[in-house]
């Protein structure tokens, strides 16, 4: 598990090396000068220029080659997404204890609702929130993988629903600001996903609108998770949207079924 966490951290941390263009050009110029000097019978000086040119090229190229191999050895994006799902699922399992639920009490599959976290969050290191990284390094339109997430799992029991929420630092595999809540199906007033148009300050820039999951309760409380936004461009955006819709449909179906049963 530690090896997996290290590989996740390396994916975010290892920089893509830059080809040493200037060193190669300078070395090439020195080599050309050296060849010209040799051709003009200035053999000693020419050989020195050639040797210096070779060194100027070789040292940064060896460094570049090593750095490029290290960069290329990072986990693939598919592997990273698989590890992300695994870690989210581990939180789902652990959340049962926090809610005091036994797996045998559950009615069907629990649903995870999540979205990338890219704004200031108490308990999270801002520098680690900032660690989002494009999956295609040189593409300005590339989607991103995020180091931090907003996370919620919804468990469905016979009489109640239980939710566990947290801000999840995937980079450290640490959950902060966690909350649990349990309520009856009759307490659900509405559940939906909707696009919200409002300025939201990010670590850098602003989010003008986003898609969010929202569960409203008779107590007046609202349980919300931001799923996606054009500004955020999550590499798993379609999964986030799909999970949000699945949660909406599941809660609506269970609420209708219980209402129908109560009316009989």
N, C-alpha and C positions, 0 to 999 in steps of 0.2 A: 504493500500500500504506500509506503514511503517513496518507493521508486516511482510509482504512478504520480504522486504529488510533485515530486521533483521534475518529472517530465512535463507536467502541466505548467509549473512555474517557468521552466526553460522555454516552453512555447511562447510565453508572454515576454520573457526577458532577453533571450538571445537576439542580438541585433542582426539585421541583414547587412553583410559587409559590402563596402563600396569598392569597386574595382579601382586599383591605384593608377588612374589614367595619367596623372601628372608625372609620377615616378617613371612610368614606362616611356613617356614622351621624352623626359629629360635624359633617361638612360639611352634611348635610341639616338638622340642628338649627339650625345657624347661618343657613342659607338661609331656614328657616321664621321664625326670629326677625327676619331682615332684611325679609321680606315683611310681617310683622306691624307692624314699625316704619314701613315705607312706608305701610301702610294707616292708621296713626295720625298721618300727616303728619310723621313724623321721617325725612324722605327721605334726608338726608345719612347719618345713622347706619345706616339700613336698607340703603342701597347698599353701605356699607362692610362690613356683616355679610354681605350677599349675595356680595360679591367675595371675602371671606375664606373663606366656605363653599365657593365654587367652586374656589378654589385648594387648599383642604384635600382636596377630592375629586379634583381633576384630577391633581395631582402623583403620588400613589400609584397612581392608575388608569393613568397613562401608564407608570409603572414596572412595574406588574403586567402590562399588555398586552404590553410588550416581553419580559418574563421568560416569559410564557405562550407566546408565539410561539417562543421559543428552546426551551422544554420540548417543545412540540408538534413541533418540527423534528427531534427525535431519531429514530434509526433505529427501524423497527418491530421487534416481538419476533420475527416470522418472519425478518426480515433478520438480526437478531442471531444467531439459531439457525443460519442458513445460513453466516454468517461463522465461527461456532464450529466447524461441521463442516469447513469449508475449512481452518481453522487446524490442527485435529486431523489432517486428511489430510496437510497439509504436514509435520507431525512424522513421520507414518508414512513418507513418502518419504525424509526426511532420516535416519531411523533405519537404513535399509539400509546406508548408509556406515558408521555407527557399529558395525554388526554385521559389516561386511565381506561383505555378501551382494549378489549381483547379481540384479536383477529376473528374469533368465532362469532363475535357480535355484529360483524359487518355484513351489510346487505349489498353485495356486488362490489365492483371495483372502486377504489378510492381514486380521486382525480387531482392531479397536480396542476395548479395555475401559477404561472410564473412570467417574469419579464425582466429584461436587463436593467440594472441599476447603475445610473450614471449621473447621480447628483449627490450632494452632501448628505451623509447618513451618520447619525450618532452611533459610535461604536466601531465604525469602519475607518481605516486609514485612507485619507483622500488620495494618496499616491497609489494605493492598490485599487481604488475605484477607477482611477485614471488609466489602468492597465489594459483597457480594451485594445484590440489589435486587428487590423484588417486581415482577412484570410488570403487576399491577393495583395501583396505588399506594394506593388507599383501601380495599382489600379485605383484611381481616385473615387471610383464608384463601388469599390469592394464593400461587401458587408463585413461586420465585425464579430469577433468572439469577445465576450465580456468576462472580466474576472469577478464581478459582483452582480448579485441578482436579488430581485424581490421574489419571494417564494411563499406559496400557500398550498396546503393540501387539505382536501375536503374528504372526510370519512362519513359514510352513511350507515347508520345503525337503524334498528327497527323503529324507534320512537324519536331519535334525535340525529342531528348532524353535528359533527365536531370539526372545527377548523384549527389548524396550526399555521401560524404565520411567522416569518422571520426575514431579516436581511442576511443574505448568504454570501460570504466571502469564499468563492470557489478556489481562489488562489491559495488560501490557507486552510480550506475545508473547515470553516468556522461560521456558526450561526450566531447572530446578535439580534437584540430587540425582538426576541421571540414572544409570541402571544398565543394563548389557546382560548377557544370559545366553544360553548356547546349550547344548542338551542333546538327547540322542536320545529318540525316542519311547518306547523301552524304559525310560527313566528316570522316566516318569510313573507314579506310584502311583495317584493319583485326581485327578479334576477335578470341581468342583461349584460351585453357588451355594447359599448357606445363610444363614439369618437368625441373626445372632449377638445374644444378649441379654447386654449388659454395658455398664456406664456408660462413656461416652467423652466427655472434656472438649472442648467446642467453644469457639470464640472468645467466644461468650456462650451460656451454658446447657450442657446435657448431652444426649448422644444415648444413649437407653436401649437401642435395638436397631437393627440395620441389616442390609441385604442385602449380602453380599460374594461376590466371585468368589474361589475358592481352588484353587490348583494345587499338589499335594503331590508331591515328588520322592523318589526312592530315597535320596538323600543326607540326607534329613531336612529339607531346606529347604522352605519354603512360600512361594509367590508369591501375594500377596493384593491385591485392589483392592476398596475399599468402593464399591458401586454406587449405593445409595440408602438413604434412611431417612425415616420419616414426619416427623421433626423438620426435615429439610433441605428437603423439598418442592421438588425441582428442577423447573424448567419442562420439562426434557427427560427426566424420570424414566423414562418408558416406553422411550425409546431406550436408556438406560443398562441397564435390565433386559433388553431384547431382545438387546443386544450381548453381555452376559454369558452369556445362554443360548446364543447362537449359538457363542460360543467354546467352551463346554462340549461342545456337540454335535459341533462340528468336531474337537476333540481326541479325543473318545471314538471317533468314526468312524475317524479316521486310526490310532489305536492298535489298534482291532479289525482294521482292514484289514492292518496290518503283522503283527499276531499271527497272522492267518489265513495270510498269505503265508509266514511263517516256519515254520508247521506243515505246509506242503505239501512 
